[in-house]
């Protein structure tokens, strides 16, 4: 039996790449991957990242 990555039912967030261009935290991608494998907006360069419900993980 083959196993693969499961697909998330939610679409990944859409970052503003202009803001992310020089960010050292996300390396210009505008998103970061959590310990659970989810994509979240980068808190360092994306202004709406702190307003989202899914961005309240410990240690981030």
VMD Tcl script that draws the C-alpha trace (Angstrom):
set ca {
  {0.00 0.00 0.00}
  {1.39 3.39 -0.96}
  {1.18 6.38 1.31}
  {1.39 9.99 0.26}
  {0.83 13.43 1.62}
  {-2.77 14.24 2.39}
  {-4.29 17.23 0.70}
  {-5.56 20.10 2.76}
  {-9.15 21.10 2.00}
  {-8.20 24.75 2.46}
  {-6.33 26.83 -0.06}
  {-2.94 28.17 1.05}
  {-2.83 31.85 2.00}
  {-1.96 34.39 -0.70}
  {0.93 36.57 0.44}
  {1.94 39.95 -0.94}
  {5.25 39.05 -2.61}
  {6.29 42.68 -2.85}
  {6.37 42.86 0.96}
  {8.10 39.48 1.20}
  {10.94 40.30 -1.19}
  {13.64 41.08 1.43}
  {12.23 39.11 4.38}
  {14.78 36.86 6.07}
  {12.17 34.88 7.97}
  {10.29 33.50 4.95}
  {13.11 34.01 2.41}
  {10.86 35.97 0.07}
  {8.03 33.44 -0.12}
  {5.59 35.31 2.14}
  {4.52 32.13 3.89}
  {6.06 29.79 6.44}
  {5.35 26.11 7.09}
  {4.17 25.21 10.59}
  {5.15 22.10 12.54}
  {1.88 20.54 11.36}
  {2.81 21.12 7.72}
  {0.33 23.93 7.15}
  {1.21 27.14 5.30}
  {0.67 30.40 7.16}
  {1.40 33.98 6.23}
  {4.79 35.16 7.47}
  {4.51 37.27 10.63}
  {7.61 39.21 9.69}
  {6.45 40.72 6.41}
  {2.72 40.16 5.95}
  {0.56 42.72 7.78}
  {-2.55 40.49 8.01}
  {-0.69 37.51 9.49}
  {-1.45 38.36 13.11}
  {-5.17 38.83 12.42}
  {-5.74 35.28 11.22}
  {-7.07 32.61 13.58}
  {-4.57 29.94 12.53}
  {-1.47 31.96 13.47}
  {-1.58 31.43 17.21}
  {0.71 28.41 17.45}
  {3.08 28.05 20.41}
  {6.69 28.97 19.82}
  {6.03 30.97 16.67}
}
mol new
graphics top color blue
foreach p $ca { graphics top sphere $p radius 0.5 }
foreach p [lrange $ca 0 end-1] q [lrange $ca 1 end] { graphics top cylinder $p $q radius 0.2 }
display resetview
